[in-house]
Amino acid sequence: MEIDDQLTLNLEKASIAAPQLRVLKGGEESMTVLYDGNEINDKLYQDGKQFATVAVEENGTIAQLKGLVGPSHRIEPLPAMERSDSGLIPHMIYEIEQMEMNDKALSFVENEKYPVFSARNGGRVPDEVVVEVFFVLDHPHYRHFKNIKDALMYICIMMNSANLRYIDVHNPRVKLMVTGAEQPSGEEYVRGTSELLADSDTLKQLKIYAGEKKSQFGNPDIVFLLSGRDVITESKGKWDKNGLGVGYVSGVCSEYFVALGEDKPGLYTGMITLTHELAHVLGAVHDGEGPYSQVSGHPGAKACPWDDGFVMSYVNKDARHQIFSPCSVRQIEYVLGRKGQQCWDVASGGYNMSTQYPGNKDIIDAICKTVYPDKQVESEM
């Protein structure tokens, strides 16, 4: 699919949502509602080389796109404009704001809950580990969306694009999966104001909050707070508004299984923050740092300079900022490989591995005609 003269996407089906998405609705009558995750997966397409994920909404012969067409651009329809004679809806491509990053990776001391497996003691690490992630949305983020289905689609687009950046992790492979979300209610975990979120203090409260609700959340491996507030971090005794996120290093599948990140809802500004903070929870420290002392044998990232500018650095100077350094890959593989069966098991029932979807070619052709109406373009499936 040719987006413009500089960008062509080779789209294939994507799958990021659990078969059943768990949605918690707060308030006086708290309830859990299950949504069909395959309805979202059926609309998702990706181009791994371009880090693109788009959702396709069909209405008869009309196809509309929303999502990410690359690491720095998003696409959405312009419904307020008149359709062309062919009935096609115009689309607009926007540049994504690249925010200056400053995050924290918090340490913790945990009693060893999971056995350490190795070839010597006979433990077998699976070829692939599905990492189940449940999202908590705060009021400033959630109120942007018309309904929870729109919010879930947005989360899944972001998460699928994050998942594309984990492609180099292969021993075991990592498959991120969205298992659900909580609509905002009392926000007991928030430390800050209606516009500001104190990173470390909020994360500590989120740990308590998520721990108490873990079973209601479906026993995920990670809980991630997606915030529409401006995350602030304490630096040299002062509050710094350049804070974007925070997470506990190696907290996956433990009581420290939480992270948070700032995102301007609908604009995907938190894409790299989400990828970065999840990597902390999966075991990666910042590039250039030594081994994480709370994990025995942790390989650390001393061999990968900060200035190289991979995902686990704030330096953004070239395409390397979209991928993990070899050090980050080794750390994630090491930490996931030692967590054990309790962590490797999928609590939410797995995901659809099928690559056969009826109507694939028709949908792709509709996308091509929508975004590039002046040419005869067909997909090759």
C-alpha positions as CSV (number, residue, x, y, z in Angstrom):
1,M,0.0,0.0,0.0
2,E,1.5,3.3,-1.1
3,I,0.9,6.0,1.5
4,D,2.8,8.7,-0.4
5,D,5.9,9.0,-2.7
6,Q,8.2,8.3,0.2
7,L,6.3,5.5,2.1
8,T,4.9,2.2,1.0
9,L,3.5,-0.3,3.6
10,N,3.6,-4.0,3.1
11,L,0.7,-4.9,5.4
12,E,0.0,-8.2,7.0
13,K,-2.5,-9.2,9.7
14,A,-1.7,-8.4,13.3
15,S,-2.8,-10.0,16.5
16,I,-2.2,-8.3,19.9
17,A,-5.5,-8.7,21.9
18,A,-6.3,-11.6,24.0
19,P,-9.4,-13.6,22.8
20,Q,-11.4,-12.1,25.7
21,L,-10.5,-8.6,26.9
22,R,-11.4,-7.9,30.4
23,V,-12.8,-4.4,31.1
24,L,-13.3,-3.2,34.7
25,K,-15.8,-0.4,35.2
26,G,-15.6,1.4,38.5
27,G,-18.1,3.6,40.3
28,E,-20.8,2.6,42.8
29,E,-21.6,-0.6,40.9
30,S,-18.2,-2.0,40.0
31,M,-18.4,-4.6,37.3
32,T,-16.3,-6.6,34.8
33,V,-17.3,-6.8,31.2
34,L,-15.7,-9.2,28.7
35,Y,-15.1,-8.0,25.1
36,D,-14.2,-10.1,22.1
37,G,-10.6,-9.4,21.4
38,N,-10.7,-11.0,18.0
39,E,-13.0,-8.2,16.8
40,I,-10.0,-5.9,17.4
41,N,-7.5,-8.3,15.9
42,D,-9.6,-8.7,12.8
43,K,-9.1,-5.0,12.1
44,L,-5.4,-4.7,12.8
45,Y,-2.7,-4.8,10.2
46,Q,1.1,-4.2,10.5
47,D,4.3,-3.6,8.7
48,G,7.1,-4.8,10.9
49,K,9.9,-3.1,8.9
50,Q,8.2,0.3,9.2
51,F,7.0,-0.2,12.8
52,A,3.5,0.5,11.5
53,T,0.2,-0.7,12.9
54,V,-3.2,0.5,11.5
55,A,-6.8,-0.3,12.2
56,V,-9.2,-0.7,9.3
57,E,-12.8,0.2,9.8
58,E,-15.1,-1.0,7.0
59,N,-18.5,0.4,6.2
60,G,-19.8,-1.2,3.0
61,T,-17.3,-0.2,0.3
62,I,-15.7,2.5,2.5
63,A,-12.5,1.8,4.4
64,Q,-11.1,4.1,7.1
65,L,-7.6,3.9,8.6
66,K,-6.4,4.9,12.0
67,G,-3.0,4.3,13.6
68,L,0.7,4.4,13.1
69,V,2.2,4.4,9.6
70,G,5.8,4.6,11.0
71,P,7.8,5.5,14.1
72,S,7.1,9.2,13.6
73,H,3.8,9.5,11.8
74,R,0.1,8.6,12.3
75,I,-2.9,8.5,10.0
76,E,-6.6,9.2,10.5
77,P,-9.6,9.9,8.4
78,L,-11.1,13.4,7.9
79,P,-14.8,12.7,8.3
80,A,-15.7,16.4,8.3
81,M,-14.6,16.6,4.7
82,E,-16.8,15.6,1.8
83,R,-16.2,12.3,0.1
84,S,-14.9,12.1,-3.4
85,D,-17.0,11.0,-6.3
86,S,-15.9,7.5,-5.7
87,G,-17.1,7.6,-2.1
88,L,-13.6,7.6,-0.6
89,I,-12.9,9.4,2.7
90,P,-9.8,11.7,2.7
91,H,-7.1,10.8,5.2
92,M,-4.4,13.0,6.8
93,I,-0.9,12.0,7.9
94,Y,0.4,13.8,11.0
95,E,3.9,13.9,12.5
96,I,4.0,12.5,16.1
97,E,5.5,14.9,18.7
98,Q,8.8,13.5,19.9
99,M,9.0,14.4,23.6
100,E,12.3,14.8,25.5
101,M,12.6,11.8,27.8
102,N,13.6,11.5,31.4
103,D,12.5,8.3,33.2
104,K,13.4,6.2,36.2
105,A,14.0,2.6,36.6
106,L,13.3,1.7,40.3
107,S,14.9,-1.1,42.2
108,F,13.4,-3.5,44.6
109,V,14.3,-6.4,46.9
110,E,12.1,-9.4,46.4
111,N,12.0,-12.8,48.0
112,E,12.8,-15.4,45.3
113,K,9.4,-16.7,44.3
114,Y,10.3,-18.4,41.0
115,P,12.8,-21.2,40.5
116,V,15.9,-20.5,38.6
117,F,16.0,-22.8,35.6
118,S,19.1,-23.9,33.6
119,A,20.2,-26.7,31.4
120,R,22.0,-28.2,34.3
121,N,18.9,-28.6,36.5
122,G,16.7,-29.8,33.6
123,G,14.3,-26.7,33.3
124,R,13.2,-26.0,29.8
125,V,12.5,-22.4,28.7
126,P,9.7,-22.2,26.2
127,D,10.4,-21.0,22.6
128,E,8.0,-18.1,23.2
129,V,6.8,-16.3,26.2
130,V,3.5,-14.4,26.0
131,V,3.7,-11.4,28.3
132,E,0.1,-10.5,29.4
133,V,-0.3,-6.7,30.0
134,F,-3.3,-5.1,31.6
135,F,-3.8,-1.4,31.3
136,V,-5.1,1.2,33.8
137,L,-6.4,4.4,32.3
138,D,-6.6,7.7,34.2
139,H,-9.3,10.3,33.7
140,P,-7.3,12.7,31.5
141,H,-6.5,9.8,29.1
142,Y,-9.8,8.0,29.0
143,R,-12.0,11.0,28.5
144,H,-10.5,11.6,25.1
145,F,-12.3,8.5,23.7
146,K,-16.0,8.1,22.8
147,N,-16.2,4.7,24.5
148,I,-14.2,1.9,25.9
149,K,-14.0,0.1,22.5
150,D,-12.2,3.1,21.0
151,A,-9.9,3.2,23.9
152,L,-9.1,-0.5,23.6
153,M,-8.4,-0.2,19.9
154,Y,-6.0,2.7,20.6
155,I,-4.2,0.7,23.3
156,C,-3.9,-2.3,20.9
157,I,-2.4,-0.2,18.1
158,M,0.2,1.2,20.5
159,M,1.0,-2.2,22.0
160,N,1.3,-3.9,18.6
161,S,3.8,-1.3,17.5
162,A,5.7,-1.8,20.8
163,N,5.6,-5.6,20.1
164,L,7.3,-5.0,16.7
165,R,10.3,-3.5,18.5
166,Y,10.8,-6.8,20.4
167,I,11.5,-8.8,17.2
168,D,15.2,-9.2,18.1
169,V,14.4,-11.0,21.4
170,H,14.3,-14.6,20.4
171,N,15.6,-16.9,23.2
172,P,12.8,-16.9,24.2
173,R,10.8,-14.9,21.8
174,V,8.5,-12.2,23.4
175,K,4.9,-11.8,22.4
176,L,3.2,-8.9,24.1
177,M,-0.6,-9.3,24.6
178,V,-3.2,-6.9,25.8
179,T,-5.5,-8.6,28.2
180,G,-7.8,-5.7,29.2
181,A,-8.2,-2.3,30.8
182,E,-9.7,-0.5,33.7
183,Q,-11.8,2.6,33.2
184,P,-11.0,5.3,35.7
185,S,-12.9,5.7,38.9
186,G,-11.4,6.9,42.2
187,E,-7.8,6.9,41.0
188,E,-6.5,6.0,44.5
189,Y,-3.0,5.4,43.1
190,V,-2.5,8.9,41.7
191,R,0.0,11.1,43.5
192,G,-0.1,14.6,42.0
193,T,-2.8,17.0,40.7
194,S,-5.5,16.9,38.0
195,E,-2.7,17.8,35.5
196,L,0.5,16.4,37.0
197,L,1.6,12.9,38.0
198,A,4.5,12.3,40.4
199,D,6.3,9.3,38.9
200,S,7.9,7.4,41.7
201,D,5.2,8.1,44.4
202,T,2.5,7.1,42.0
203,L,4.3,3.9,40.9
204,K,4.6,2.9,44.6
205,Q,0.8,3.4,45.1
206,L,0.1,1.7,41.8
207,K,2.0,-1.4,43.0
208,I,-0.3,-1.6,46.0
209,Y,-3.5,-0.9,44.0
210,A,-2.6,-3.4,41.3
211,G,-1.6,-6.0,43.8
212,E,-5.0,-5.8,45.6
213,K,-6.9,-6.0,42.2
214,K,-4.6,-8.5,40.5
215,S,-7.2,-11.3,40.4
216,Q,-9.9,-8.8,39.1
217,F,-7.3,-7.8,36.4
218,G,-7.1,-11.4,35.3
219,N,-3.7,-12.1,36.9
220,P,-1.6,-10.3,34.3
221,D,2.2,-10.4,34.1
222,I,2.4,-6.6,34.0
223,V,0.0,-3.7,34.8
224,F,0.7,-0.5,33.0
225,L,-0.8,2.9,33.8
226,L,-1.4,4.9,30.7
227,S,-1.7,8.5,31.9
228,G,-2.9,11.7,30.2
229,R,-1.3,13.8,32.9
230,D,2.1,15.4,32.6
231,V,4.5,13.0,34.4
232,I,7.0,14.8,36.6
233,T,10.1,13.4,38.2
234,E,12.3,14.7,41.0
235,S,15.8,15.6,39.8
236,K,18.4,17.3,42.0
237,G,15.7,18.3,44.5
238,K,13.4,19.9,42.0
239,W,10.4,18.7,40.0
240,D,11.2,18.1,36.3
241,K,8.4,18.1,33.7
242,N,10.5,16.1,31.3
243,G,9.6,12.9,33.1
244,L,7.7,10.5,30.9
245,G,7.6,7.2,32.7
246,V,8.8,4.8,35.4
247,G,8.9,1.1,36.0
248,Y,10.4,-1.5,38.4
249,V,13.4,-3.4,36.8
250,S,12.7,-7.1,36.4
251,G,9.3,-6.7,38.1
252,V,7.4,-8.9,35.6
253,C,5.5,-11.7,37.3
254,S,6.2,-10.4,40.8
255,E,4.5,-8.0,43.2
256,Y,6.5,-5.3,41.5
257,F,4.8,-5.9,38.1
258,V,3.9,-2.3,37.4
259,A,5.0,0.6,35.2
260,L,3.5,3.9,34.0
261,G,3.9,6.2,31.1
262,E,2.7,9.6,29.8
263,D,0.7,9.7,26.5
264,K,-1.3,12.4,24.8
265,P,-4.4,10.4,24.0
266,G,-5.1,9.9,20.4
267,L,-1.7,11.2,19.4
268,Y,0.6,8.2,20.2
269,T,3.2,10.4,21.9
270,G,3.8,7.6,24.5
271,M,4.8,5.0,21.9
272,I,8.5,4.8,22.8
273,T,7.8,5.4,26.5
274,L,5.5,2.3,26.5
275,T,8.2,0.2,24.8
276,H,11.0,1.6,27.1
277,E,9.1,1.1,30.4
278,L,7.9,-2.4,29.5
279,A,11.5,-3.3,28.8
280,H,12.5,-2.1,32.3
281,V,9.9,-4.4,33.8
282,L,11.1,-7.3,31.6
283,G,14.6,-6.9,33.0
284,A,16.5,-4.3,31.0
285,V,18.4,-1.4,32.6
286,H,19.5,1.7,30.7
287,D,22.2,1.2,28.1
288,G,25.7,1.8,29.6
289,E,24.6,0.7,33.1
290,G,26.0,-2.3,35.0
291,P,24.2,-5.5,36.1
292,Y,21.0,-5.1,38.1
293,S,22.1,-6.2,41.6
294,Q,18.7,-7.7,42.7
295,V,18.9,-10.4,40.0
296,S,21.7,-12.9,40.4
297,G,23.8,-13.2,37.2
298,H,22.1,-10.3,35.5
299,P,24.2,-9.4,32.4
300,G,23.7,-5.6,32.6
301,A,24.4,-3.2,29.7
302,K,27.9,-1.9,30.2
303,A,28.9,-3.1,26.7
304,C,26.3,-0.9,25.0
305,P,27.1,2.8,25.1
306,W,24.3,5.2,26.0
307,D,25.3,7.5,23.1
308,D,24.5,4.7,20.6
309,G,20.9,5.8,21.0
310,F,18.9,2.5,21.2
311,V,15.5,2.2,22.9
312,M,17.0,2.0,26.4
313,S,18.7,5.4,25.9
314,Y,17.2,8.9,25.7
315,V,19.5,9.7,22.7
316,N,17.4,9.8,19.6
317,K,19.7,10.5,16.6
318,D,18.9,7.7,14.1
319,A,16.8,4.6,13.3
320,R,18.5,2.7,16.2
321,H,16.2,4.5,18.6
322,Q,13.4,2.2,17.4
323,I,15.2,-1.1,18.3
324,F,16.9,-2.6,21.3
325,S,20.6,-2.9,21.8
326,P,22.2,-6.4,22.0
327,C,22.6,-5.7,25.7
328,S,18.8,-5.1,26.2
329,V,18.0,-8.2,24.3
330,R,20.3,-10.3,26.5
331,Q,18.8,-8.9,29.7
332,I,15.2,-9.5,28.7
333,E,16.0,-13.0,27.5
334,Y,17.9,-13.7,30.8
335,V,15.2,-12.4,33.1
336,L,12.3,-14.1,31.3
337,G,14.2,-17.3,31.0
338,R,14.6,-17.6,34.8
339,K,11.0,-16.7,35.9
340,G,9.7,-20.2,35.6
341,Q,6.4,-21.9,34.6
342,Q,4.2,-19.8,36.8
343,C,5.2,-16.8,34.7
344,W,5.4,-18.5,31.4
345,D,1.8,-19.9,31.6
346,V,-0.9,-17.8,29.9
347,A,-3.6,-16.9,32.4
348,S,-5.9,-15.2,29.8
349,G,-6.3,-18.2,27.6
350,G,-3.8,-17.5,24.8
351,Y,-4.2,-15.8,21.5
352,N,-5.2,-16.7,17.9
353,M,-2.2,-18.0,16.0
354,S,-4.2,-18.4,12.7
355,T,-2.8,-16.5,9.7
356,Q,-5.8,-17.2,7.5
357,Y,-8.4,-14.5,7.6
358,P,-11.3,-14.5,5.1
359,G,-11.5,-11.4,3.0
360,N,-7.9,-10.3,3.6
361,K,-7.3,-9.3,0.0
362,D,-10.5,-7.4,-0.3
363,I,-9.8,-5.4,2.8
364,I,-6.2,-4.6,1.7
365,D,-7.4,-3.5,-1.7
366,A,-10.0,-1.2,0.0
367,I,-7.2,0.4,2.0
368,C,-5.1,1.0,-1.1
369,K,-8.0,2.7,-2.9
370,T,-8.8,4.8,0.2
371,V,-5.4,6.3,0.8
372,Y,-4.2,6.4,-2.8
373,P,-7.4,6.9,-4.9
374,D,-5.8,8.4,-8.0
375,K,-4.0,5.2,-9.0
376,Q,-5.1,1.6,-9.7
377,V,-3.4,-0.2,-6.8
378,E,-4.0,-3.7,-5.7
379,S,-2.6,-5.8,-2.9
380,E,-0.4,-8.8,-3.5
381,M,-1.5,-11.5,-1.1
